[in-house]
Amino acid sequence: MKAQRVAILASCFFLACGLGSGRSGDEAKSEKGGALSAVASEVVSADFPAVLPCGGSGTARVVMRNTGRETWTGEAGFKLGTVDDSDDFYRKDTRVYLEEGVDVPPGGQAAFRIELVAPDSPGARETDWQMVEEFVQWFGAVAKRRIDVQCGGGGGGGGGGGTPPPAGGEVELCDGVFADSSGQRAATAAIQACVERTGDGGELELPAGTYRMDRQLWINRPITLRTAGTAGQGGSCLNGVRCAVLQAAPDLYVENGFVAIAGEGVRFEHLVFDGNRQARLSSRAAAVCSGGFNRVGFNATAQECTGCSFYLSASVNALCGSGFEWIGDGAEIIGSSFKDNGDNSRHMMWADGLTLLRSDGSVVRNNEFIDNSDIGFISGGARGGVFIDNVVHQERQLAFGGLMLDNFNGNTHGDFEGAVVRGNRIQCTSQQCDYGIVIGPHAWYPSANTRGGTVTGNVVRSAKLGIVVSGGGGPDAPVGLFGNDVAGSPSGARFTCGQRQSGNVVVAPDSFVDTRGEQVLRFAVDGCP
């Protein structure tokens, strides 16, 4: 059911999340077959630069899961350490500490940022990391990667430096770093290496082509990533502009998407994030999705990214969960496409187009949400947000809803005071939307009402129920609902919960709405679908 999916989605959007390890109980037991070990760990992800220049610096990110029964705390001495207390790429005290105040319970995850410095001589070397309980024991899986250290050629002015391009038509992403742009071989490490070389405020341009994403690309610095040669172009990736496509590998298994951003000022322009859903239907990730843990099916996440943007780009074919889940104020999502994410006909395999969990002051404008399978665009709170002139079109598959203002069962603030939802066009061909626009959570779950928001000047056609306010607004922060053009909804329709009363514009008794005297239907809409 939709309610189960939203509860999982909203309860787990920070890295220290204990849901969905993807491991059975037997797999998590000790090798001797007994109960869980007191301390144990596994590697969730280990993102290291593939290449570093001699003496150059870079950033790695390792995420470890607590698979034991004891909570990791800094006070108890739990850290990530360099194996054998030495590492060619780490020149500090051989330890990386848990973030201050962060405790990692059994099943939870800890993310470690590692500042690397390459040796001064060329050659490939390993860097390896393991959890340690200080003065007690090393334990769990080792995160190990090989980094190629390259020194520039020639020493004096000019000259190519770096490594010559390999055979097979690979493209140069940045000085001396090459990647396959045909989608046949893994490219994440090369892109990550170039991201690390790009200075704050800089730009990294990827030649148009397809890049296979075999792990997560992590960006937490203010840079622009775009397709080469598209700066200043007005068209979008699915509407006339040839773009670089970051495509999930068929066997990709990673939580929180194959692209993740944090910090501030990260900007994507003219890029396509492709979840490669059809090729992944037999993968481990698909099995975990269908079991109810959807974070392994995301295309991308913004994890507390302030002032970040997604411009004239696209997120398509997510396996499940969301084409893009976003947390961070001041988001700008403009002129982009969210298309064919998830599959409504397969249990728990549905996906939103854009899941804006929380972004005060956000702008979501002139985007298209086409044939997504859960909610085309859903927001869990956006004080002062501007959601205008977007298009939602459901033609090939059913969606639970076109556009929704929500609070994710109370897991987000659900405050839309000062927000404007205007000029959006929701077309639900042959009633391929249960709801056109949904305001408030009560159609799914009985959490507190959302607050505020003005919904006006929108066009909704042929949804089973056009606009519904159920659990929306409060006495001091009512929903403004007026001036919308809604047509084509029947007086009754079949939802997943059965045959229910319906109509064009419905306000439930649990809501506080300013309709400016316009006529609406009034009856309860709750717990369905």
C-alpha positions as CSV (number, residue, x, y, z in Angstrom):
1,M,0.0,0.0,0.0
2,K,1.0,3.6,-0.6
3,A,0.9,4.3,3.2
4,Q,3.6,1.7,3.9
5,R,5.8,3.1,1.1
6,V,5.6,6.6,2.4
7,A,6.3,5.6,6.0
8,I,9.5,3.8,5.0
9,L,10.6,6.7,2.8
10,A,10.1,9.3,5.4
11,S,11.5,7.5,8.3
12,C,14.9,6.8,6.8
13,F,16.2,9.9,5.1
14,F,19.3,10.3,7.2
15,L,22.4,8.1,6.9
16,A,22.1,6.7,10.4
17,C,19.0,4.7,9.4
18,G,18.3,1.2,10.7
19,L,15.9,0.0,8.1
20,G,16.4,-2.2,5.1
21,S,19.9,-3.6,5.4
22,G,19.2,-6.1,2.6
23,R,20.5,-8.9,4.8
24,S,18.6,-11.8,6.1
25,G,18.8,-12.7,9.8
26,D,21.0,-15.6,9.0
27,E,23.4,-13.5,7.0
28,A,23.8,-11.1,10.0
29,K,24.8,-13.9,12.4
30,S,28.3,-14.8,13.3
31,E,30.2,-17.3,11.2
32,K,29.7,-19.9,13.9
33,G,26.0,-19.7,13.4
34,G,25.2,-18.2,16.8
35,A,23.6,-14.9,17.8
36,L,24.7,-11.6,16.5
37,S,28.2,-10.7,17.5
38,A,28.6,-7.8,20.0
39,V,30.5,-5.8,17.4
40,A,30.4,-6.4,13.7
41,S,30.2,-4.2,10.6
42,E,29.8,-4.3,6.8
43,V,30.7,-1.9,4.1
44,V,27.7,-0.1,2.6
45,S,29.7,2.0,0.2
46,A,33.3,3.1,-0.3
47,D,33.8,6.0,-2.7
48,F,37.4,6.9,-3.4
49,P,39.1,8.8,-6.2
50,A,40.3,6.5,-8.9
51,V,43.2,8.8,-9.7
52,L,45.1,11.4,-7.7
53,P,48.0,13.6,-8.9
54,C,51.3,13.2,-7.1
55,G,51.1,15.1,-3.8
56,G,47.5,16.0,-4.6
57,S,44.6,15.8,-2.2
58,G,41.1,14.3,-2.6
59,T,38.2,13.2,-0.5
60,A,36.8,9.7,0.1
61,R,33.5,8.7,1.8
62,V,33.0,5.4,3.5
63,V,29.7,4.3,4.9
64,M,29.7,1.4,7.4
65,R,26.7,-0.5,8.7
66,N,26.5,-1.7,12.4
67,T,25.6,-5.4,12.0
68,G,26.4,-6.2,15.7
69,R,24.2,-5.8,18.8
70,E,26.2,-3.0,20.5
71,T,25.6,0.6,19.7
72,W,28.7,2.5,18.4
73,T,29.5,5.7,20.2
74,G,32.4,8.1,20.2
75,E,32.7,7.8,24.0
76,A,33.1,4.0,23.7
77,G,36.0,4.5,21.2
78,F,34.3,3.4,17.9
79,K,36.2,4.9,14.9
80,L,37.2,4.1,11.4
81,G,40.9,3.3,11.2
82,T,43.6,2.7,8.7
83,V,44.4,-1.0,8.6
84,D,47.7,-1.8,10.3
85,D,47.7,1.8,11.5
86,S,49.3,3.1,8.3
87,D,48.2,4.2,4.9
88,D,50.0,5.8,2.0
89,F,47.1,8.3,1.5
90,Y,46.4,9.3,5.1
91,R,48.8,11.6,7.0
92,K,46.9,12.3,10.1
93,D,46.5,10.1,13.2
94,T,45.2,7.1,11.3
95,R,41.7,7.4,12.7
96,V,38.4,9.1,11.5
97,Y,36.0,9.8,14.3
98,L,32.2,9.4,14.3
99,E,30.4,12.8,13.9
100,E,30.0,14.5,17.2
101,G,26.8,13.5,19.0
102,V,26.1,10.6,16.5
103,D,25.3,7.2,18.0
104,V,25.0,4.2,15.6
105,P,22.5,1.6,16.8
106,P,22.4,-2.0,15.5
107,G,21.3,-1.8,11.9
108,G,22.3,1.8,11.6
109,Q,24.9,3.4,9.4
110,A,27.9,5.7,9.9
111,A,29.3,7.9,7.2
112,F,33.0,8.9,7.4
113,R,34.7,11.6,5.3
114,I,38.4,10.9,4.7
115,E,40.8,13.7,3.6
116,L,43.4,12.0,1.4
117,V,46.8,13.2,0.3
118,A,48.7,11.3,-2.4
119,P,52.3,10.3,-2.2
120,D,54.8,12.3,-4.2
121,S,55.8,9.4,-6.5
122,P,53.7,7.7,-9.2
123,G,52.1,4.3,-9.0
124,A,49.0,2.4,-7.9
125,R,48.6,1.8,-4.2
126,E,45.9,0.5,-1.9
127,T,44.1,2.3,0.8
128,D,42.2,0.2,3.3
129,W,39.9,1.0,6.3
130,Q,38.2,-0.9,9.0
131,M,36.2,-0.2,12.1
132,V,38.0,-0.2,15.4
133,E,36.9,-0.2,19.0
134,E,39.9,1.7,20.4
135,F,42.2,-0.2,22.7
136,V,39.9,-3.3,22.4
137,Q,39.7,-4.7,18.9
138,W,39.5,-4.3,15.1
139,F,36.3,-5.8,13.7
140,G,34.2,-6.3,10.6
141,A,34.6,-5.8,6.9
142,V,37.5,-3.8,5.3
143,A,36.8,-1.0,2.8
144,K,39.7,-1.3,0.3
145,R,40.3,0.6,-2.9
146,R,43.3,1.0,-5.3
147,I,44.2,4.6,-6.3
148,D,46.5,5.4,-9.2
149,V,48.9,8.2,-8.4
150,Q,49.9,10.1,-11.6
151,C,52.6,12.7,-11.9
152,G,52.4,15.2,-14.8
153,G,54.9,14.7,-17.6
154,G,57.6,17.1,-18.6
155,G,58.0,19.6,-16.0
156,G,57.9,22.7,-17.9
157,G,55.3,24.6,-19.7
158,G,52.9,23.0,-22.1
159,G,52.8,19.3,-22.6
160,G,50.1,16.8,-22.1
161,G,50.9,15.3,-18.7
162,G,48.7,12.6,-17.3
163,T,47.8,9.4,-18.9
164,P,47.2,8.9,-22.6
165,P,43.6,7.9,-23.5
166,P,43.0,4.2,-23.4
167,A,41.9,2.4,-26.5
168,G,38.2,2.0,-27.2
169,G,37.1,5.6,-27.7
170,E,37.1,6.7,-24.1
171,V,36.7,10.4,-23.4
172,E,38.8,12.7,-21.2
173,L,36.7,14.1,-18.3
174,C,39.4,16.2,-16.7
175,D,43.2,16.4,-17.2
176,G,44.5,12.9,-17.5
177,V,41.3,11.2,-16.3
178,F,39.4,9.1,-18.9
179,A,36.1,7.2,-18.8
180,D,34.0,5.1,-21.1
181,S,31.1,7.1,-22.6
182,S,29.4,4.1,-24.2
183,G,27.8,2.8,-21.0
184,Q,29.7,-0.5,-21.3
185,R,32.3,0.0,-18.5
186,A,32.1,1.5,-15.1
187,A,32.7,5.3,-15.0
188,T,31.8,6.4,-11.5
189,A,35.4,6.4,-10.1
190,A,36.6,8.6,-13.0
191,I,33.8,11.1,-12.5
192,Q,34.4,11.1,-8.8
193,A,38.1,11.8,-9.3
194,C,37.3,14.8,-11.5
195,V,34.7,16.0,-9.0
196,E,37.5,16.0,-6.4
197,R,39.8,18.0,-8.7
198,T,37.2,20.7,-9.3
199,G,37.6,23.6,-7.0
200,D,34.8,25.3,-5.1
201,G,32.8,27.3,-7.5
202,G,34.2,25.5,-10.5
203,E,32.6,23.6,-13.3
204,L,33.0,20.0,-14.5
205,E,31.7,19.2,-18.0
206,L,31.1,15.7,-19.1
207,P,31.1,14.9,-22.9
208,A,27.7,13.8,-24.1
209,G,27.4,10.0,-23.8
210,T,26.4,7.3,-21.4
211,Y,28.3,6.7,-18.2
212,R,27.8,3.4,-16.2
213,M,27.3,4.1,-12.5
214,D,28.6,1.1,-10.5
215,R,28.6,2.9,-7.2
216,Q,27.5,6.2,-5.7
217,L,28.8,9.5,-6.9
218,W,29.2,11.9,-3.9
219,I,29.3,15.7,-4.3
220,N,29.4,17.9,-1.2
221,R,31.1,21.0,-2.5
222,P,29.7,24.0,-4.5
223,I,30.5,22.9,-8.1
224,T,28.5,22.8,-11.3
225,L,28.3,19.4,-13.1
226,R,26.9,19.7,-16.7
227,T,27.1,18.3,-20.2
228,A,30.0,19.8,-22.2
229,G,28.9,22.5,-24.6
230,T,25.4,23.1,-23.2
231,A,26.1,26.2,-21.1
232,G,23.6,28.8,-22.0
233,Q,21.4,26.5,-24.0
234,G,17.7,26.8,-23.2
235,G,16.4,23.4,-24.2
236,S,16.3,20.4,-21.7
237,C,17.7,17.0,-22.0
238,L,14.5,15.3,-23.1
239,N,13.5,18.1,-25.3
240,G,16.1,18.7,-27.9
241,V,19.5,18.8,-26.1
242,R,21.9,15.8,-26.2
243,C,23.1,15.3,-22.7
244,A,25.5,13.1,-20.7
245,V,23.5,10.2,-19.2
246,L,24.5,8.8,-15.8
247,Q,23.0,5.3,-16.0
248,A,22.8,2.7,-13.2
249,A,24.7,-0.5,-13.8
250,P,22.4,-3.5,-14.1
251,D,23.7,-5.0,-10.9
252,L,23.9,-1.7,-8.9
253,Y,23.0,-2.0,-5.3
254,V,23.4,1.2,-3.3
255,E,21.3,3.1,-0.9
256,N,20.2,6.7,-1.4
257,G,20.8,6.8,-5.2
258,F,23.8,6.5,-7.5
259,V,24.1,10.3,-7.2
260,A,24.1,12.0,-3.8
261,I,24.8,15.6,-2.9
262,A,25.1,17.6,0.3
263,G,26.6,20.9,1.6
264,E,25.6,23.9,-0.5
265,G,25.6,25.3,-4.0
266,V,25.8,22.0,-5.9
267,R,24.3,22.6,-9.4
268,F,23.4,20.1,-12.1
269,E,22.8,21.3,-15.6
270,H,21.8,19.3,-18.7
271,L,22.3,15.9,-17.2
272,V,20.2,12.7,-17.2
273,F,20.0,10.3,-14.3
274,D,18.8,7.0,-15.6
275,G,17.9,4.3,-13.1
276,N,18.0,1.7,-15.9
277,R,14.9,0.0,-14.4
278,Q,14.2,-2.6,-17.1
279,A,17.8,-4.0,-16.9
280,R,17.7,-4.2,-13.1
281,L,14.4,-6.1,-12.6
282,S,16.3,-9.3,-11.8
283,S,18.8,-7.6,-9.5
284,R,19.3,-7.8,-5.8
285,A,18.1,-4.2,-5.6
286,A,14.8,-5.1,-7.2
287,A,14.2,-7.9,-4.8
288,V,14.9,-5.6,-1.9
289,C,12.6,-3.0,-3.4
290,S,9.7,-5.4,-3.7
291,G,10.3,-6.4,-0.1
292,G,9.5,-2.9,1.0
293,F,12.8,-1.1,1.3
294,N,12.8,1.4,-1.5
295,R,16.1,3.4,-0.8
296,V,18.0,1.0,-3.0
297,G,15.9,2.0,-6.0
298,F,16.4,5.8,-5.9
299,N,18.2,7.6,-8.7
300,A,19.5,10.5,-6.6
301,T,19.3,12.2,-3.2
302,A,20.0,15.6,-1.9
303,Q,21.0,15.1,1.8
304,E,20.7,18.5,3.4
305,C,21.9,20.4,0.4
306,T,21.2,24.2,0.7
307,G,20.8,26.3,-2.4
308,C,21.3,23.4,-4.7
309,S,19.7,23.1,-8.2
310,F,18.6,20.7,-10.9
311,Y,18.3,22.7,-14.1
312,L,17.1,21.5,-17.6
313,S,18.0,18.0,-16.6
314,A,16.1,14.7,-16.2
315,S,15.6,11.8,-13.7
316,V,14.1,8.7,-15.4
317,N,13.5,5.0,-15.0
318,A,14.1,4.8,-11.2
319,L,13.8,1.2,-10.0
320,C,11.6,2.1,-7.0
321,G,11.2,4.9,-4.4
322,S,12.0,8.1,-6.1
323,G,13.6,9.7,-9.2
324,F,15.1,12.3,-6.9
325,E,14.6,12.6,-3.1
326,W,15.5,16.1,-1.8
327,I,16.2,17.6,1.6
328,G,17.6,21.1,1.8
329,D,16.3,24.7,1.8
330,G,16.4,26.9,-1.3
331,A,16.2,24.2,-3.9
332,E,15.8,25.3,-7.5
333,I,14.4,22.6,-9.7
334,I,13.6,24.2,-13.0
335,G,12.9,23.1,-16.6
336,S,13.6,19.4,-15.8
337,S,11.9,16.1,-16.6
338,F,10.9,13.3,-14.2
339,K,9.7,10.4,-16.3
340,D,8.8,6.7,-16.1
341,N,10.0,6.2,-12.5
342,G,8.8,3.0,-11.0
343,D,6.0,0.6,-11.9
344,N,2.5,1.0,-10.4
345,S,1.4,-2.5,-11.4
346,R,4.1,-4.2,-9.3
347,H,3.7,-4.2,-5.5
348,M,6.1,-1.8,-3.8
349,M,7.9,-1.1,-7.0
350,W,6.3,2.3,-7.5
351,A,8.2,5.6,-7.4
352,D,7.7,9.3,-7.1
353,G,9.1,11.6,-9.8
354,L,10.4,14.2,-7.3
355,T,10.2,13.7,-3.5
356,L,10.8,17.1,-1.9
357,L,10.9,16.0,1.7
358,R,11.7,19.5,3.0
359,S,12.9,22.6,1.3
360,D,11.8,26.0,2.6
361,G,12.0,28.7,0.0
362,S,12.2,26.2,-2.9
363,V,11.3,26.9,-6.5
364,V,9.9,24.0,-8.6
365,R,9.0,25.6,-11.9
366,N,8.4,24.6,-15.5
367,N,9.1,20.9,-15.0
368,E,7.3,17.9,-16.5
369,F,6.3,14.8,-14.5
370,I,5.4,12.1,-17.0
371,D,4.1,8.6,-16.2
372,N,5.6,8.3,-12.8
373,S,4.0,5.6,-10.7
374,D,3.5,6.9,-7.2
375,I,3.1,10.7,-6.9
376,G,4.5,12.8,-9.8
377,F,5.7,15.6,-7.4
378,I,5.3,15.4,-3.7
379,S,6.5,17.9,-1.0
380,G,6.6,17.3,2.7
381,G,7.0,21.0,3.7
382,A,8.1,24.2,1.9
383,R,7.5,27.5,3.7
384,G,7.5,30.2,1.1
385,G,7.9,27.6,-1.7
386,V,6.9,28.4,-5.3
387,F,5.5,25.4,-7.3
388,I,4.3,26.9,-10.5
389,D,3.8,26.1,-14.2
390,N,4.6,22.4,-14.0
391,V,3.0,19.7,-16.1
392,V,1.9,16.3,-14.8
393,H,0.8,13.8,-17.4
394,Q,-0.3,10.2,-16.8
395,E,-1.1,8.3,-19.9
396,R,0.8,4.9,-19.9
397,Q,0.4,3.9,-16.2
398,L,-1.6,4.7,-13.1
399,A,-0.3,7.1,-10.4
400,F,-1.6,7.4,-6.9
401,G,-1.5,11.2,-7.4
402,G,-0.2,14.0,-9.6
403,L,0.9,16.6,-7.1
404,M,0.7,16.4,-3.3
405,L,1.4,18.6,-0.2
406,D,2.1,16.2,2.6
407,N,3.9,15.7,5.9
408,F,5.0,12.0,5.4
409,N,3.0,10.7,8.3
410,G,4.4,13.5,10.6
411,N,8.1,12.8,9.7
412,T,8.4,16.2,7.9
413,H,7.1,19.6,9.1
414,G,4.3,19.8,6.5
415,D,4.3,23.6,6.8
416,F,3.4,25.4,3.5
417,E,2.7,28.8,4.9
418,G,3.5,31.4,2.2
419,A,3.8,28.6,-0.4
420,V,2.1,29.0,-3.8
421,V,0.9,26.2,-6.0
422,R,-0.2,27.9,-9.2
423,G,-0.5,27.3,-13.0
424,N,0.2,23.6,-12.9
425,R,-1.5,21.4,-15.4
426,I,-2.4,17.8,-14.4
427,Q,-3.7,15.6,-17.2
428,C,-4.8,12.1,-16.2
429,T,-5.8,10.4,-19.4
430,S,-8.5,7.8,-18.9
431,Q,-8.4,8.4,-15.1
432,Q,-4.8,7.3,-14.8
433,C,-4.5,9.3,-11.5
434,D,-6.3,8.3,-8.3
435,Y,-6.0,12.0,-7.3
436,G,-5.0,15.0,-9.3
437,I,-3.9,17.3,-6.5
438,V,-3.8,16.1,-2.9
439,I,-3.5,18.5,0.1
440,G,-2.9,16.9,3.5
441,P,-2.0,13.4,4.6
442,H,-5.3,11.9,5.6
443,A,-6.0,10.1,2.3
444,W,-3.3,7.8,3.5
445,Y,-2.6,8.1,7.3
446,P,-4.1,10.0,10.3
447,S,-1.1,12.3,11.2
448,A,-1.5,16.0,12.0
449,N,-2.7,18.4,9.4
450,T,-0.5,20.2,7.0
451,R,-0.4,24.0,7.4
452,G,-1.2,26.7,4.9
453,G,-0.4,27.0,1.2
454,T,-2.4,28.6,-1.6
455,V,-3.6,26.4,-4.5
456,T,-5.0,28.5,-7.3
457,G,-5.0,28.7,-11.1
458,N,-4.3,25.0,-11.6
459,V,-5.9,22.9,-14.3
460,V,-6.8,19.3,-13.5
461,R,-8.4,16.9,-16.0
462,S,-9.9,13.4,-15.7
463,A,-8.5,12.3,-12.4
464,K,-10.6,9.8,-10.4
465,L,-10.8,12.6,-7.9
466,G,-9.7,16.0,-9.1
467,I,-8.5,18.0,-6.0
468,V,-8.9,16.7,-2.5
469,V,-8.1,18.5,0.8
470,S,-8.0,15.8,3.6
471,G,-6.0,16.8,6.7
472,G,-5.0,20.1,5.2
473,G,-4.8,23.5,7.0
474,G,-5.4,24.7,10.5
475,P,-7.5,27.4,12.1
476,D,-4.5,29.8,12.0
477,A,-3.1,28.5,8.7
478,P,-5.9,27.5,6.4
479,V,-5.3,26.2,2.8
480,G,-6.3,28.7,0.2
481,L,-8.2,26.8,-2.5
482,F,-9.8,28.8,-5.3
483,G,-9.7,29.7,-9.0
484,N,-8.8,26.2,-10.2
485,D,-10.2,24.6,-13.3
486,V,-11.1,21.0,-12.5
487,A,-13.2,18.7,-14.8
488,G,-13.7,15.1,-15.9
489,S,-13.8,13.5,-12.4
490,P,-16.8,11.1,-11.9
491,S,-19.1,11.1,-8.9
492,G,-17.8,7.7,-7.9
493,A,-14.6,5.7,-8.7
494,R,-12.8,2.5,-7.7
495,F,-9.7,3.0,-5.7
496,T,-7.4,0.3,-4.2
497,C,-9.7,0.4,-1.1
498,G,-12.8,-0.2,-3.2
499,Q,-15.6,1.9,-4.7
500,R,-15.7,5.4,-3.2
501,Q,-17.5,8.7,-3.6
502,S,-15.6,11.1,-5.8
503,G,-15.9,14.4,-7.6
504,N,-14.0,17.4,-9.0
505,V,-13.1,19.3,-5.8
506,V,-13.6,17.8,-2.4
507,V,-12.9,19.2,1.0
508,A,-13.0,16.7,3.9
509,P,-14.4,17.8,7.3
510,D,-11.0,17.5,9.0
511,S,-9.6,20.4,6.9
512,F,-9.5,24.2,7.2
513,V,-9.9,25.8,3.8
514,D,-10.6,29.2,2.4
515,T,-12.5,28.7,-0.8
516,R,-13.5,32.3,-1.3
517,G,-17.0,31.2,-1.6
518,E,-16.5,28.7,-4.3
519,Q,-18.7,25.6,-4.3
520,V,-16.9,22.4,-3.3
521,L,-18.1,18.9,-2.3
522,R,-17.7,18.1,1.3
523,F,-17.2,14.5,2.5
524,A,-14.6,12.4,4.3
525,V,-11.6,11.1,2.3
526,D,-9.3,9.0,4.5
527,G,-7.4,5.8,4.5
528,C,-7.6,5.3,0.7
529,P,-5.8,4.0,-1.2
